[in-house]
Every structure is written in C-alpha cells, then in structure tokens.
Amino acid sequence: YRADISIPIGFNITFVEGMKDTNNDGRFEDLNGNGRLDMHDLVLLFQNFRWMGESNLSARIDFNKNNRADYADIVTIFNTMNSTIKNS
C-alpha cells in the first residue's frame, strides 16, 4: 500500500517515511519504525494526531474501524499494546 500522503509545511518527512504497517491491515501500528508496537508509537500518535487525522493518513490510523480518526483510536491502540504485553 503506497498512498500519496500530504505532509504539512514544516513537518519532518522522515517521520512519515518511518511509519510501518507491521501486520498488513492497512493501518500504521509502528509509527517510529522500530519494528514493533510500543509506548513510543502511542506517544507519536498522540502528539501528531491532529495533522494525521486531517491528512489523508486518517484511514491509516483508524484503529477502532469507525471510519474516522478520533481519540478512541488512541485508546484502541493503547488497549492493543496492553493486551500484547499481558500475553507475552
């Protein structure tokens, strides 16, 4: 999946280039590009949520699958991260 991503002026392009869809579901689980879902990904999502939600990346961060980017997606990815840790 390769989208034509609109980047806001002044935004660090390397952030977008580092995002990865680790399970090929069309969503970026690994925002910092280190190969796994961790707290840093959650922080990056929270810090950059507004522009990501307003860009054409919004479908790629719709983790609760309600067809929009909203703060419930942050909660969903947090719960996913917590269940992954508990099951390890």
SULTA-V165322 format. One record per residue. RES is the residue in one small letter. NEAR is the number of other C-alpha atoms within 8 Angstrom. Layout:
res: [RES:RES]
near: [NEAR:NEAR]
This chain:
res: [y:r:a:d:i:s:i:p:i:g:f:n:i:t:f:v:e:g:m:k:d:t:n:n:d:g:r:f:e:d:l:n:g:n:g:r:l:d:m:h:d:l:v:l:l:f:q:n:f:r:w:m:g:e:s:n:l:s:a:r:i:d:f:n:k:n:n:r:a:d:y:a:d:i:v:t:i:f:n:t:m:n:s:t:i:k:n:s]
near: [3:3:4:4:7:6:7:6:4:4:6:6:7:6:9:8:6:9:12:10:11:9:4:6:5:7:11:11:13:15:13:10:9:5:7:8:8:8:7:7:12:11:8:11:10:8:7:8:9:7:8:11:13:8:10:9:10:12:10:9:13:14:10:7:6:5:6:9:10:8:6:7:12:12:8:10:11:9:8:8:11:8:8:8:7:6:5:4]
